[in-house]
Structure formats: structure tokens, C-alpha cells
Amino acid sequence: MSVPQSWTPATSATTAATPSRDHVVAGLKATDEGGADLVQLLTPEGVRVPDQRFDPYAEDVDLATLQTLYRDMVLVRRFDREGNALQRQGQLGIWVPLLGQEAAQIGAGRALAPQDMAFPSYREHGVAWTRGVDPTELLGIFRGTDHGSWDPKATNFHLYTIVIGNQCLNATGYAMGQKFEGKVGDGDAAEATICFFGDGATSQGDVHEGFVWAAVYDAPVVFYCQNNQWAISEPTERQSRVPLYERAKGYGFPGIRVDGNDVLACLAVTRWALEECRTGNGPVLVEAFTYRMDAHTTSDDPTRYRLADELELWKLKDPIERVRVNLVREHGVGQEFFDGIQVESDELAARFRRFCVDMPPPAPDRMFSEVYAEPSPVLEEQREAYLAYHASFEGDV
């Protein structure tokens, strides 16, 4: 097999994780431009720009709605930062930050109808917020005491999926069920599914299998890819020869790229995509073009593979700041509003911290009682053996 001269093989995540500074500059970089096809309604400078196609999907966004979106993003960022601090202080085993991706998540989450179903990966704290999941219910996952304490049926928000890309199969199957059960149509009760994943997941087979099945069955599922530029230490340019949204063409359904730091654009584009699905037009791929401002997780050190000037460049596109500027310049919102949101966010962070610190350790038999729906003789034998072993340490210091 001959290899084109311009082609170079992608380095593995292990290799890319410890590059020299010269290698970082020459070979690993994020993209800061979304291209001509990028849908944007609010510029980084906070200026509202018209879009003939998607303005109708944001025409109901008045001042009150914009303030609510701002509040959502500020509160989510605040408890996210508290999660980072709690991990550093030994209260959590790990934390997965979403810093910089607030608009991509809040915009998409607020576009969902109550009857729609959402399948997250492990970073969708903002989407969880929009589905009524209290932030404290996320803590057990990262403290290692449970798999999530919210009710997926009551919230229409599935539990977090740790296996990369697996949620795309789950979401596609659920959406196929929605279609088979006649829940797709023109009525207000019509349903759709949305699946959240990152750019790194697009290199996983599960994602592409989900694309194939969704396309074949016209499943009402929005594949929502948050392209935050880095799959741990692997940039998007090392994973795909074409922009990620263009991959949808190969499966026969539409793909679109939206400014993932623009909450209005994310709201409008996701509303459009969900409408396509609910009315029977089949799946849609949305690429929210954003940036991961923090580490992949608290176990990651991004300074080993990306430069500080790249981060500084993306800070100029901060999703919260552009809404704040718009509220001040175009709507005359005063400092009192912003101060009030700051106080509320600090109160949320304090409650989040207290809940985490006060979490009781789980009972020693929890690993057996919360795994299978019904016990079995083998499981009971293992449980009794473990509890006897655990009890043998009672009284030891």
C-alpha cells in the first residue's frame, strides 16, 4: 500500500501526552476558527447578528430568557469550579470539568422539550442542570459511592456513561423505540432523543454504529458532538480529515456546525435539529465548536500537550462574557443583576460543598445490593464472604 507524501500517521494518546515544547508547537494544536459554515447569533464581542435560517428558532428569546441563560451558565460554572476544588482537597476521587462548554450544554439542554430524552457522557453537568438534576446528585459518581442518584425516567436524563461513545448506541436504540411506538409526528407530544459526546468519541466504533442504525431506521435522534478540540491530548486534526459535522454526509443525514460558545446559536440550532427529528425527518449531527478551558479530568495535565497562548486566545471567546456584554450594551442591564447572580452562585457552591463533605460512606454491602435486580446464590455467597472478611477488621485502628 502506498502512502501519500502529505499524510502522516496520528500519534497515540500515550505518545502525544509527553511531547517536547517544540513538538507541541509543530504538531499538536487546536483550531480557533469554525469556518464559513459556523452558525453564530452572538459574536464574542456580544453583538447579536442576524441569521435568516435560525432566527425563527430564537425569536422568543427576550430579555428575561437571556438573563435566565446567563444565570444558568454562571451557576453551572460555579459548582463546576467547586467540584475541581473538592477533588484537589481529597473529597472526590476525580472530577470532570466543563469549563468553557457552558453555552454548548445550556443552549442544547434548554432546547429540549420535557418529553425528549437525553443521553449524556460524563461531562454534561450543564445539561443535567437544565433537566432538573440537582448538582449534588452528581457527586456520588465522582466520590465513588454510586452511579448517579437521579431517576432517569422522571428527569428524561439518562445516567452518565463512562465508556466512551457507548451512549450513542443507547440513544439510537431509545430513539428507534420512540419511532416504533408512534411517538414521532407533528403534535406537541412528539418526542426526540439527543445524545451528547465529544470529538474524541467520534473515533470510537460505537458512535459510527449508532450513526448507521439511526440512518437506516430514520431514528429521531440528535447526535450532539461537543468538539472541545482535544480528546485528552489528541487534537481534532489528528482524528479526522474533514470537519466533524461533514461526516454526517456519509451516513445520509444532515450535519451542521454551530458556535459552541454562543448559547443563542446552540439553543436555536438544537431546537431546529430536534424539530427535524420529532417530525420524522430522521437523525441530525450537530457539531458544537467549542473549547475545553480546563483539563480533560483532574487526572490530566494539559500543559504537557498544549500551550498557554492557545488558552488565552479562547478566553476571548468566553461563552458567559459575551452574554454579559450583550446584556449590558444592548439591554441596559445593571450591575445589581450580575451581583445577585454571583451571590446565588456562591450559595450554590457552598451547598454543593457541604453536601459533599457530609456524604456518609456507603454500607459495605452496597456493591452487592446495587448491581443486580435480583440476588443469586453465587452473589449471596460472595456477599456473605465479603461481609465476614470486612467484620474481621472491626476494632482495628
TAKAHU-V656681 format. One record per residue. PSI is psi as a letter, one per 20 degrees, with the letter a starting at -180 (999 if undefined). Layout:
<<PSI> <PSI>>
This chain:
<<p> <q> <p> <q> <h> <i> <p> <p> <q> <p> <q> <r> <h> <g> <g> <i> <i> <l> <r> <r> <h> <h> <h> <g> <g> <h> <h> <p> <q> <r> <p> <i> <p> <i> <r> <h> <j> <p> <p> <p> <i> <o> <r> <h> <j> <j> <p> <p> <q> <q> <o> <h> <h> <i> <h> <h> <j> <j> <i> <j> <n> <a> <g> <g> <g> <h> <h> <g> <g> <g> <g> <g> <g> <g> <g> <g> <h> <g> <h> <g> <h> <h> <g> <g> <g> <h> <g> <h> <j> <j> <h> <q> <h> <q> <q> <o> <q> <j> <p> <i> <j> <g> <g> <h> <g> <g> <g> <g> <g> <i> <i> <q> <q> <h> <i> <q> <p> <p> <o> <r> <d> <j> <j> <l> <h> <g> <g> <g> <g> <i> <j> <j> <o> <p> <h> <h> <i> <i> <h> <h> <g> <i> <i> <k> <i> <r> <j> <p> <j> <r> <o> <h> <h> <h> <i> <k> <o> <q> <q> <q> <o> <h> <p> <p> <i> <h> <h> <h> <g> <g> <g> <g> <g> <g> <h> <h> <h> <g> <g> <h> <j> <k> <j> <p> <b> <i> <r> <h> <j> <q> <q> <r> <q> <p> <p> <p> <r> <r> <h> <h> <h> <i> <j> <q> <h> <h> <g> <h> <h> <g> <g> <g> <h> <h> <g> <h> <j> <l> <p> <m> <p> <o> <o> <o> <o> <n> <n> <j> <h> <o> <n> <d> <j> <o> <q> <h> <h> <i> <h> <q> <i> <q> <q> <h> <h> <i> <h> <h> <h> <i> <i> <k> <r> <q> <q> <q> <p> <q> <o> <i> <j> <o> <h> <g> <g> <g> <g> <g> <h> <h> <g> <g> <g> <h> <g> <g> <g> <h> <j> <j> <j> <a> <r> <q> <p> <p> <o> <o> <o> <b> <p> <o> <i> <a> <r> <g> <r> <i> <i> <q> <n> <i> <i> <i> <i> <q> <q> <h> <h> <g> <g> <h> <g> <h> <h> <i> <k> <p> <h> <g> <h> <h> <g> <g> <g> <g> <h> <g> <g> <i> <i> <k> <p> <r> <h> <h> <g> <h> <h> <g> <h> <g> <g> <h> <h> <h> <g> <g> <h> <g> <g> <g> <g> <g> <g> <g> <h> <j> <p> <q> <q> <q> <q> <h> <j> <h> <i> <h> <i> <k> <g> <q> <h> <q> <r> <r> <h> <g> <g> <h> <g> <g> <g> <h> <g> <g> <h> <g> <g> <g> <h> <i> <i> <p> <i> <q> <999>>
